[in-house]
């Protein structure tokens, strides 16, 4: 019997007939029970996506055995696929600056068992949140950023990611723009959170700008990091209605809530292998 008897299959390929039948018959032949399956056919782009949660019920089957024969089974579909041990938590590195609400929320949800992850380190360009990390017994790494040392510090960050076998980097209100080179290195494995308004407000004090304009909705967007600032593929969004009676300070407070909810949800969806990156957008099976 394999070390784990539950796994998640993610697969994507050109949309055609016979995909589900081929995959399900292969898994059934190895004594696997499919307990959950989602699929989506993007007719516009002729792309098929599938996520399945499976349980191994045969003593002769292991995850390695399933992986070894899977390519031959789906070779006709030219399929991109991955199989993950469902009991193995993802290794996550958190990045912060001075704002603590997103970090505090992620740590709380982690303590409560809501987020299946192992936190490898907390990295910051400020020392303000060191005590929060140390209180949780998590390694805190201080990497101050200046215009002169940015390449050196980003190299140090990548070294930490590699030496800790980190699977996912979460920018939990990390207030530094990542270089194009670092964005490419972390492609598909870094999530960011930012406020998102209609209309959009850039620069300093966005909530104060929103107050002046009398917005009726405020929100937050969690997305994958790309070299296009705050324009990566969207994973999750959260919005809250507001009105003329909201002061700038109250808007900031509501904004904190939307940011924590959107980020935590996006992280959980990624940890559970529910997200497919596809061009500039995502397919998310909830």
KAMOJO-V352519 format. One record per helix or strand of 2 or more residues. SS is the DSSP state (@ for helix, = for strand). FROM is the first residue (numbers start at 1). TO is the last residue. Records with the same first field share a line. If there is no record, write none. Layout:
SS=FROM-TO, FROM-TO
This chain:
==6-14, 32-42, 47-56, 80-85, 90-96, 117-124, 140-142, 168-171, 190-195, 217-224, 234-241, 275-278, 281-284
@=19-29, 63-77, 101-111, 130-135, 150-163, 180-185, 206-213, 248-271
